[in-house]
Amino acid sequence: MSYIRFENITKSFGKNEVLKNIDLNIYKNKVTAFIGPSGCGKSTLLRCFNRMNDLIENCTIEGTITYKKEDINQINPIDLRTKVGMVFQNPNPFPMSIFDNIAYGPR
């Protein structure tokens, strides 16, 4: 059983389609690696896992992403982010003030 499932995910910024028709299963207790050259969409895909794109203007996602068989769009994003965290090589703040980014977790 997949822990996180991407079904036919297409992600766009305005008219620029960045990810197209992605199907992917992530399994519990298994290692999954995203490997590729700069600019190929690795971080863009990762940002879909916990709805980090919700606050980005002109960003649209088509398809379904499920976490433990539940559509992530039906989960409160704060609750989702307490279960699905991520660490990036470089800072990747939400599009808000530095204070709001730091205070986001404790809130």
Backbone as CSV, one residue per row, in Angstrom:
resi,resn,N_x,N_y,N_z,CA_x,CA_y,CA_z,C_x,C_y,C_z
1,MET,0.849,-1.191,0.000,0.000,0.000,0.000,0.888,1.245,0.000
2,SER,0.566,2.197,-0.868,1.358,3.428,-0.909,0.934,4.360,0.226
3,TYR,1.920,5.059,0.758,1.713,6.007,1.844,1.298,7.363,1.285
4,ILE,1.990,7.765,0.233,1.642,8.980,-0.512,1.525,8.572,-1.974
5,ARG,0.464,9.013,-2.616,0.229,8.637,-4.004,-0.084,9.872,-4.844
6,PHE,0.626,9.994,-5.953,0.373,11.032,-6.944,-0.343,10.379,-8.117
7,GLU,-1.477,10.917,-8.506,-2.213,10.379,-9.640,-2.453,11.487,-10.662
8,ASN,-1.806,11.348,-11.802,-1.996,12.258,-12.934,-1.795,13.727,-12.539
9,ILE,-0.706,14.006,-11.845,-0.431,15.368,-11.365,0.186,16.207,-12.471
10,THR,-0.429,17.328,-12.724,0.102,18.341,-13.631,0.130,19.645,-12.854
11,LYS,1.288,20.268,-12.812,1.451,21.510,-12.052,1.910,22.607,-12.996
12,SER,1.256,23.758,-12.888,1.570,24.887,-13.760,1.714,26.156,-12.959
13,PHE,2.553,27.040,-13.475,2.655,28.411,-12.980,2.171,29.280,-14.124
14,GLY,0.941,29.774,-14.004,0.340,30.476,-15.135,0.178,29.500,-16.290
15,LYS,0.677,29.856,-17.445,0.586,28.981,-18.617,1.787,28.042,-18.742
16,ASN,2.778,28.196,-17.854,3.994,27.385,-17.892,3.770,26.061,-17.153
17,GLU,3.598,24.977,-17.904,3.390,23.655,-17.331,4.745,23.088,-16.897
18,VAL,4.902,22.854,-15.599,6.193,22.441,-15.050,6.264,20.924,-14.848
19,LEU,5.210,20.332,-14.320,5.109,18.882,-14.172,3.915,18.413,-14.997
20,LYS,4.055,17.277,-15.660,2.974,16.831,-16.536,2.690,15.344,-16.328
21,ASN,1.465,15.048,-15.929,0.955,13.681,-15.814,1.849,12.769,-14.969
22,ILE,2.156,13.211,-13.748,3.018,12.440,-12.848,2.183,11.416,-12.076
23,ASP,2.587,10.157,-12.147,2.030,9.082,-11.335,3.180,8.540,-10.498
24,LEU,2.971,8.474,-9.173,4.069,8.094,-8.292,3.503,7.533,-6.998
25,ASN,4.119,6.471,-6.509,3.777,5.897,-5.207,4.982,6.016,-4.288
26,ILE,4.750,6.507,-3.067,5.768,6.574,-2.035,5.318,5.599,-0.945
27,TYR,6.206,4.669,-0.577,5.844,3.635,0.374,6.440,3.901,1.748
28,LYS,5.713,3.517,2.780,6.165,3.663,4.161,7.391,2.783,4.392
29,ASN,8.360,3.326,5.130,9.589,2.619,5.505,10.453,2.225,4.317
30,LYS,10.328,2.930,3.217,11.165,2.720,2.035,11.852,4.039,1.698
31,VAL,13.020,3.972,1.112,13.749,5.172,0.706,13.363,5.505,-0.725
32,THR,13.013,6.759,-0.943,12.700,7.248,-2.285,13.602,8.439,-2.557
33,ALA,14.287,8.434,-3.678,15.206,9.524,-4.021,14.751,10.169,-5.321
34,PHE,14.843,11.480,-5.375,14.587,12.247,-6.593,15.933,12.762,-7.071
35,ILE,16.368,12.266,-8.196,17.687,12.595,-8.719,17.531,13.155,-10.120
36,GLY,18.220,14.255,-10.385,18.179,14.841,-11.719,18.890,16.169,-11.733
37,PRO,19.063,16.721,-12.928,19.770,17.994,-13.051,18.958,19.158,-12.494
38,SER,19.649,20.231,-12.249,19.004,21.453,-11.785,17.917,21.872,-12.776
39,GLY,16.767,22.245,-12.229,15.696,22.752,-13.079,14.794,21.693,-13.672
40,CYS,14.941,20.428,-13.250,14.112,19.379,-13.855,12.789,19.154,-13.127
41,GLY,12.570,19.810,-11.966,11.284,19.713,-11.285,11.290,18.948,-9.975
42,LYS,12.458,18.578,-9.466,12.528,17.823,-8.209,11.893,18.602,-7.057
43,SER,12.348,19.804,-6.828,11.807,20.609,-5.721,10.356,20.983,-5.971
44,THR,10.012,21.221,-7.208,8.626,21.537,-7.558,7.714,20.381,-7.168
45,LEU,8.155,19.166,-7.440,7.379,17.986,-7.064,7.307,17.854,-5.543
46,LEU,8.429,18.036,-4.863,8.456,17.909,-3.406,7.519,18.903,-2.725
47,ARG,7.423,20.100,-3.267,6.560,21.119,-2.674,5.080,20.731,-2.734
48,CYS,4.743,19.770,-3.586,3.362,19.288,-3.673,2.981,18.429,-2.464
49,PHE,3.964,17.760,-1.847,3.690,16.802,-0.782,2.908,17.397,0.379
50,ASN,3.248,18.615,0.786,2.543,19.193,1.934,1.911,20.550,1.616
51,ARG,1.530,20.721,0.365,0.756,21.885,-0.091,1.503,23.203,0.097
52,MET,2.805,23.194,-0.101,3.582,24.426,-0.003,3.249,25.393,-1.135
53,ASN,2.503,24.939,-2.123,2.157,25.772,-3.268,0.887,26.583,-3.050
54,ASP,0.184,26.328,-1.960,-1.106,26.990,-1.730,-1.025,28.505,-1.773
55,LEU,0.094,29.065,-1.361,0.211,30.520,-1.257,0.899,31.162,-2.457
56,ILE,1.206,30.385,-3.485,1.903,30.910,-4.654,0.879,31.299,-5.719
57,GLU,0.945,32.563,-6.128,0.012,33.061,-7.145,0.200,32.327,-8.461
58,ASN,-0.885,32.150,-9.188,-0.897,31.532,-10.515,-0.437,30.081,-10.527
59,CYS,-0.343,29.439,-9.370,0.061,28.035,-9.311,-1.195,27.172,-9.305
60,THR,-1.279,26.232,-10.225,-2.404,25.301,-10.263,-1.871,23.874,-10.281
61,ILE,-2.598,22.996,-9.638,-2.254,21.576,-9.627,-3.502,20.796,-10.012
62,GLU,-3.360,19.960,-11.016,-4.441,19.075,-11.434,-4.049,17.655,-11.063
63,GLY,-5.025,16.828,-10.789,-4.774,15.458,-10.390,-5.042,15.293,-8.908
64,THR,-4.639,14.144,-8.371,-4.928,13.822,-6.979,-3.662,13.384,-6.261
65,ILE,-3.474,13.934,-5.060,-2.395,13.492,-4.180,-3.062,12.995,-2.905
66,THR,-2.755,11.766,-2.532,-3.336,11.215,-1.319,-2.238,10.888,-0.308
67,TYR,-2.574,11.092,0.950,-1.708,10.737,2.076,-2.503,9.754,2.922
68,LYS,-2.016,8.546,3.047,-2.743,7.485,3.759,-4.170,7.363,3.223
69,LYS,-4.297,7.385,1.916,-5.568,7.225,1.188,-6.528,8.405,1.323
70,GLU,-6.093,9.521,1.914,-6.941,10.705,2.053,-6.408,11.815,1.152
71,ASP,-7.289,12.430,0.385,-6.911,13.536,-0.495,-6.320,14.661,0.345
72,ILE,-5.088,15.092,0.010,-4.438,16.116,0.847,-5.184,17.442,0.822
73,ASN,-6.012,17.666,-0.189,-6.792,18.906,-0.232,-7.950,18.883,0.761
74,GLN,-8.235,17.717,1.320,-9.278,17.600,2.334,-8.704,17.646,3.749
75,ILE,-7.378,17.713,3.851,-6.705,17.785,5.148,-6.315,19.234,5.421
76,ASN,-6.535,19.696,6.633,-6.103,21.040,7.005,-4.602,21.126,6.742
77,PRO,-4.141,22.156,5.991,-2.719,22.217,5.640,-1.780,22.239,6.841
78,ILE,-2.195,22.836,7.939,-1.346,22.863,9.130,-1.217,21.452,9.698
79,ASP,-2.318,20.713,9.755,-2.266,19.328,10.228,-1.414,18.474,9.293
80,LEU,-1.570,18.681,7.994,-0.791,17.930,7.014,0.699,18.190,7.198
81,ARG,1.069,19.439,7.394,2.488,19.798,7.518,3.111,19.300,8.820
82,THR,2.290,18.977,9.829,2.852,18.372,11.036,3.185,16.903,10.808
83,LYS,2.590,16.306,9.769,2.827,14.893,9.465,3.780,14.700,8.289
84,VAL,3.770,15.640,7.356,4.587,15.549,6.139,5.510,16.757,6.113
85,GLY,6.687,16.605,6.692,7.663,17.686,6.730,8.740,17.461,5.692
86,MET,9.511,18.477,5.440,10.614,18.345,4.495,11.700,19.349,4.821
87,VAL,12.903,19.011,4.410,14.057,19.870,4.604,14.710,20.062,3.243
88,PHE,14.959,21.310,2.878,15.595,21.617,1.609,17.047,22.033,1.842
89,GLN,17.847,21.891,0.822,19.256,22.277,0.904,19.393,23.775,1.156
90,ASN,18.552,24.555,0.517,18.546,26.009,0.687,17.238,26.419,1.343
91,PRO,17.208,27.555,2.034,15.958,28.011,2.641,14.853,28.113,1.591
92,ASN,13.671,27.678,1.987,12.527,27.671,1.084,11.319,28.217,1.837
93,PRO,11.333,29.501,2.188,10.268,30.048,3.030,8.942,30.183,2.270
94,PHE,7.869,30.240,3.064,6.569,30.566,2.487,6.594,32.034,2.079
95,PRO,5.754,32.407,1.121,5.751,33.807,0.669,5.049,34.728,1.674
96,MET,5.712,34.915,2.804,5.219,35.810,3.856,6.442,36.373,4.570
97,SER,6.238,37.158,5.583,7.364,37.777,6.277,8.231,36.719,6.966
98,ILE,9.475,37.103,7.270,10.370,36.209,7.990,9.767,35.832,9.344
99,PHE,9.203,36.824,10.038,8.567,36.554,11.333,7.471,35.514,11.191
100,ASP,6.589,35.698,10.200,5.480,34.753,10.008,5.983,33.359,9.644
101,ASN,7.082,33.267,8.889,7.657,31.967,8.572,8.171,31.275,9.823
102,ILE,8.831,32.023,10.701,9.384,31.445,11.921,8.260,31.077,12.895
103,ALA,7.261,31.906,12.984,6.151,31.669,13.925,5.152,30.645,13.405
104,TYR,5.250,30.266,12.145,4.273,29.354,11.534,4.175,28.021,12.283
105,GLY,5.318,27.421,12.598,5.331,26.128,13.285,4.640,26.164,14.642
106,PRO,5.061,27.072,15.532,4.432,27.116,16.861,2.953,27.465,16.831
107,ARG,2.532,28.218,15.826,1.107,28.585,15.766,0.293,27.356,15.495
